[in-house]
Amino acid sequence: MIGTGILKGMAVTARNFVGSYFEKDRLITVQYPEERSALPENYRNFPFLIYDTDDAEAGLRCVACKICEKECPPQCIYIVKSEDKKPDYMGKPQFYAKVFDIDISVCMSCQICVEVCPFEAIKMDKVFELSRRERFDALLLRKSDLAKSNTYYHSICPTDAPEVDAKLAQAAAKKKPAPASPAPAGAAPATAATPSATA
């Protein structure tokens, strides 16, 4: 019985070894950087911030709740919350991040910041060519570097992005006040009760 497991393992090894010489997909060498392999949709590298309008500053979904900063294991996210409010992309007054920095030299791409964000404001990017000559300040991404449009998010995550948009639209619909129902036909308009005159 012990020998059977070893033989099965060796058969897998032999099949892969022989296949590396004859399978067409395994014979092709990608001539990077001229040629690039398509990355899978669930590939993740470093976080970025999503904005919904044409204005990267006004359209940011982030309201500086600082949950991602608190939950980040290596503590590479730094946020300074605004003291005033300004209209967000839906016109609702919200706090915003005056400063939002991520030190990618420390970030371990764990995606915890994405999982805890209640506003779907931060997602994982696929850009991996971020090497720099300098070690410190060049690897500190500011808010302007992190902001990318929702259109870009749709281009890198065509399956997840529509689900996120639907979820946000559903949440926005729940927050809107219900319209007043019209009075039924033939009903008399309600009038305030007047106290009866006393003799």
N, C-alpha and C positions, 0 to 999 in steps of 0.2 A: 504493500500500500504506500509506503514511503517512497519507493522507487518510482511509482506512477506519477506522483506530483512533480518529481524532478524531471521526468521525461516530458511531461506536459509543458513545463517551463522552458526546457531546452527546445521543444518544438516551436514555441512562440518566438524564441530568440532566433532560431534558424529561419523561420518564415519571414521575419523582419529583415534579417541579414540578406537573404536571397532577393527579397522584394526591393531592396534598395538599389539593386542593379538592373531590375527589369520593369518596375512600375514607373510609368511616364511622369506622374506627378512628383515622384521622389528623385527623378533624374535631372529636373530643371533647377538651375541655380539662379536665384534672383540677383540681378546686377544692381545692388543698392549703391548709391542713392538714385541712379537713373531709373531703375525699376523698383516698385514698392508692392509688397503683398497687401491685400485688403485686410484691414483689422476687423475682427469680429465685433458685433454690436456691444457685447458685454465687456469688451476691453476697457480698462480704466487706467488713467495715469495720475493727473493732478486735477484739483477742483477748479471750477470757474463759476461765475455769477451770471444769471440769466436776466436780460431785460426784455420787455414786451413791446415797447414802442420804438420809434426811430431814434429817440434820444436815450443814449446809454445811461445818462445820469438820472433823468427823471423817470425812466421806465424800469429801473431795477426793482425786482420783487423783494429784495432784502429789506426788512424793517428794523434791523439791528437788535434782534431779540437776544443775541449772544449765546444761544443754545449751542451752536456749533463750536464756538470758542470754548465753552465749558466742557463739552464732551470730547474734544479733540485729544487723543492720547498723548501725542508728542508736544501739545500746546504750541502749534505752529501758526494758529490763527489769532490775529490781533484786530479788535474792533473798537472804535470809539463811536458811541451813540450820539446823535444830534440832540440839541436842547430844544429845537423847534420842530414843527411838523410842516410837511409840504404835501401837496396832492400826489398820490401815486398814479400808476397808469390807468386806474379805474376812476380817478378823481377824488378818492377818499383821502383825507389828511392822515398822514402816517409819519412816524419817526423814520429816520433813515441813517445809514452808516456814513458818518463824516470820514472815517478811516476804515478801510477793510484791507488788511494785508495778510498774505500767506507766504510763509518762508518755505519754499519748495525744497530747500536743502535739508529740511527736517521732516517734511511731510512723508508719510509712509504709505499713502494711497489706500488707506483702509476703508474709505467711503462712509465712515461713521457720521461725518458732517452732513452727508446727503441723506442718510437714513433718519436723522433726528430733525431735519429742517421742516417745520410745519407749513412753510409757504412755497415749497418747491423752488427755492431761490438759488440753490447751489447744486451743481451736478458735476460728474466726473468727465474730464476731457480725454481725448485720444492723442493729443500732441505730446510727443516724447522727445523731440529734438530741442532740448532746453539747456544744453551745456553752455557754460560761460567761461570766460578767462578768469574773471574775478570770482572769489569764493563767497562773499557775503552779500553786499548790497545788490548785486546783479541777480541773485537768486531770490530776492524778496519781491514778490509780485504785488503791485498796488491795485487799488480798485479799478483804475482805468485799464490795467493789463488783464484783469480777471473778467471784466464785463464782456459778454458775448450775447448775441441776439437769440431769441427763441427760434428763429429760422435756422441758425447754425445748429442749435440743439436738435432740431428735426432732421437735419442733414446727417448727423452722426448717430442718432438713435431713432430711426424711423418707426420702430415698434413702440418704444416706451413714451416718446414725446406726445403723440396724440392722446394716450391714456392720461398723462399728466394734465394736458389742456382740458380734457373732459372733466377730470376731478376738480380742477380749479373753477371751471364754469359752473359745476354743480354746487360747489361751496359758495360761490358768489350769488347764485340764484336763491339759496337758502337765506342769505343775509338780507336780501331785498325785501322791503315790506310788501305784504300782499295788497293788491289793488282793492279799493272799496267796491263791494258788490252792488250792482244797480238795484234800485227798488223795483219790485214786481209791478207789472202793468196794472193800472187801475187802483193802485194803493194810494191812499191819501198821504200827502207829505206830513212828516212828523212835526208837530208844533209844541212849543214849550207850554206846559200847563200853567194856567193863570189862576191865582187864588180867587175864589168866589167872593163877591161883595157881600158884606154883612150889614144888616140894618142896625 
